Amino acid sequence: MEVIIRPDRLSAVDLTVRLIEKRLRDKPDLVLGLATGRTMEAVYAGLVASGVSFARCRTFNLDEYIGLPATNPNSYAHYMHTHLFSKVDIDPANTHLPYGMAPDLKLAAREYEDRIAAAGGIDLQLLGIGQAGHIGFNEPLSALMSRTRDKSLTPATRQQNAGMFGGDAQAVPSRALTMGVGTILEARELLLLACGAAKAGVIASAVEGPLTSRVSASAIQLHPSCKVVLDDDAAAELTGREYYDFVFSNEPEWAEFREETDR
Ligand code: GLP
């Protein structure tokens, strides 16, 4: 794992955008795993502004609420359409989200896994992190080998996401269809972005804490190619910062990003 800490949210987002843009330019038919949440809105705005082509890109989202149709403004399908898909040259047929309206959710989950496999697996999976320590909607005690399935959301997660539902946690669906931790770990590369002081505790647990299903994001420690991009506030509780900064300043892979972000 590599931890890259930027001075503020803008530069953390900027570095994340540049990394995704580079992967898309290097491999135009990239299979890109996408995430939702407020943190990602700026990433999608940055990708749109970059002008990079999504014409051959295929996307798979991490999760979707159960019971919200794509026409519902709070569904993740609607979120993706609003923030990215309607603003870039992607072929809608190449965009995939778990289908939270499926009459048979177990079948829908299996089919989602099949579609990822048929695309050749995910090249780059973008991740946010919930305050409960989740990636996707893998709430505490999600098996570290779990696959796409339906999950009940914790009260903390419903509270955290209430802002998008007029501040009413009861209005947030109680269940979601999400890629499993095992599904996420099969992506060839992981890129987790977290910003803000509210994420500092959970980032310290995920990055430096023990591997535990209580914090599903700690599973990223198992992944051979994982980058965690943070702003200063989200990095506040990390103890190994000096070393992480040293790596970012010295690794040849980061040279072009150091120049871009220091400009
Ligand atoms: C939701 C998503 C997660 C995301 C999290 C972070 O819970 N299911 O995939 O990581 O939001 O949200 P935010 O960026 O709004 O803090």
Residues whose N, C-alpha, C, O or C-beta is under 5 A from the ligand:
A	BS01	GLP	A35 T36 G37 R38 T39 M40 D63 G128 I129 G130 H134 I135 G136 F137
